[in-house]
Amino acid sequence: MIFIRIGAAIAVVFLAACSSTEPPPTAPLPVAATTSEVTGVVPKNAIVTLLPASGDPAMPVEPAVLDQISKQFLPHTLLARVGQPVEFRNSEDMPHNVSVLRRESGSEVFNVGTEPHQKYVHTFERVGQFDVKCDIHEGMEATVIVARGPMTTIAGDDGRFSMPNIAFGSYKVSVTFSGQTVEQPLEVSGARTQVKLTR
């Protein structure tokens, strides 16, 4: 009984000594959110792009590349900018071709042969979705999405879209559908920013 009391006293002294030399831990301050999820409902399959409040973002220095490897297009979906050269490469030892159709109308943009280790360069001048295929090899298909900026997504069949991790700030939202483009200002703030398209 005496041993227990002495031990307890020593423990109390030891804890007091420790607490006097080290400050108590403090909880980290919460980090203020600086990004938002931009969501909304627009016409189905519309191309939705966030642009700076004034002007378009800088054009990439390098061309966008859609390659033909192992009888497939890579990547399967390519994002390119309006006015940016797109290289359609053939990295194989066999001939291919590149057939590009505008998805909305089905009209042909071009249809060219691509010989082994050669490329064809095309610059898209309009926003849109384009279906790509090789007429020589069935199943070789891809999609090229041409937009005015890198912050771009495609609305679903129900018109819903979501763009996560968008930095707070002033933007223009550009929505292209049925051959027309609607733009309006958008202030991005808070955990979620809702786009309400007005026409």
N, C-alpha and C positions, 0 to 999 in steps of 0.2 A: 504494500500500500504506500509505504514511504517512497519506494523506488518509482512508482507511477507518478507520484506528485512531483518529484524532482525532475523526472523526464519531461513532464508537461511544462514545467517552469522553463527548462532549457529550450524546449521547442518554441515557446512563446517569445523568449529573448531572441532566438535565432531568426524567427519570422519578422520580428520588429526590426532587427538589424538589416535584414534584406530589404524590407520595404522602405527603410530610410535612405538607402543608397540608390535605388532605382525608382524612377517616377512610374506611377501606375500607367498601364497601357491605355492608349486612347483609340477610340473607334475612328477609322479613316473617314474623311469628309466625303460626302457623296459627290460623284463626278456629274457635272451638268451635261445633259444630252446635247449633242450638236448635230445629230442627224435625224431624219424623219423617214417614215414609209409613206410614199406618195401613192395613193390609190384612187380609183374612180370607176365610173361606168361611161363608156363611149360607144360609138357604133361598133358592131362586131368586127373583129379582125383588123381594126384600125391600127395604124402605126403611130405610136405615142412617143414623142421626143421632148425632153426638157432642154431648153436652150438658155444661155445667159440672157439676162434682162435686156441687154443691148448687143446686137450682132450675133454672129455665129461663132462657135469655138474654132480654134486654129485647125487647119487641115493637117492630117498626119503627113510626115515627110515620106514615109514608105508607102508603096502601093498595098492594097489588100490582095491576098493571094488565095485562090481556090485551086488546089492541086488534084491531079489524077494519079492515084497510087493504089496498087493492088485491086484494080477494077472498081474503085470507088472514088467519089469526090471527098476531099478533106479540106476544111471541116465540112460537116453536113449542112451547117447553117453559117453563113458568112455575113457579117455586118460591114458594110462599106458606106462611105460618105458620098453625097452628091458632089461630083466633080473630082473624086479621087480615082486614079487609075486602078483597075482591077486586072490582075494577071491570072489568066486561066492557063495553068501549067500542065504539061504532061511529063511526069517524072518516070514514065515506064518505057520499056523497050518495044512497046506495041502502039499502033496508031489508035487514037480516040477521036471523038468530035465533041463539040460543045454546042448544045442547042438551048437557047435562052428564050423563055416566053414570059410576057408580063402576066402575072397571075390573075389580075382582075378581069382583063379583057381576053386573055389567051392569045394576044397578038405576038408574032415573032419579033424579037429584038435582033437576033442574029443566029446563024447556024454555020459553024466553021469547023474544019478539020484541024486536029492538033497532032502533029507528027511526034514520034518519040523524042523526048528531051527538048521539045520546043514549047513556045507559049504564044497565046493570043492576048492582046491587051485591049480592054474596052473601058470607057469612062461613061458611067450612068449620069444623066443630067436631070433626072427626076426622082423624087421620092417614090418608093414602091417596093413590092415584093415580086421576086422573079424566080420562076421554076427553071432549074437547070437539069439537063439530062444528056447522056451520051447515046446517040442513036445506034451505035455499033454494039454496045453491051447493055443488055436489059438489066434494069435494077440500079444502074448508076444514076443517082439523082441527088440533088442538093437544092438549097434555097439561098438566094442572095437577098438580103434586106438592105435597101439603100435609104439612108436617112441623112438629116442635116447635122446630127451630132451623135456622140458616143453614148449618151444616156437615153437609150431607146429600148422600147419593148413593143410587143404585139398584143393587143387585146384578144381575149378569148372569144369563142362563139357566143358567149353571153354578154360580151362587151366589157367584162371586168378586166382590170389590169392592176399590177402592183409593182412598184419600183422601190426596193429597200435601200437604206443607208444613203439617202440624199442629204447633202450638207445644207444646213439652214441658209436661207438667202432668197434673193429675188430672181425669178426665172420667167421665161415664157414657156407655156406648154403648147406644143404643136401637134395637132391630130390630123392625120391624113386618111381619108376614106372616100370611096366612090368617086375618085378623081378630083377631089377637092381637099383643101387644107384649111383648118380653122386654128387660129392662134389667139391666145389670151394670156394676160399676166397671171402669175402664180407666186404667192408668198409662201415659202416652205418654212414651217416652224412646228414645234410640238412633236409628240410621238408619232402622230399620223396627220397627214395633210390630204384633204379630200379634193379631188378635181371635180368641179361641176361645170360641164361643158355648156356654153351658151352659144347659140348660133343666130 
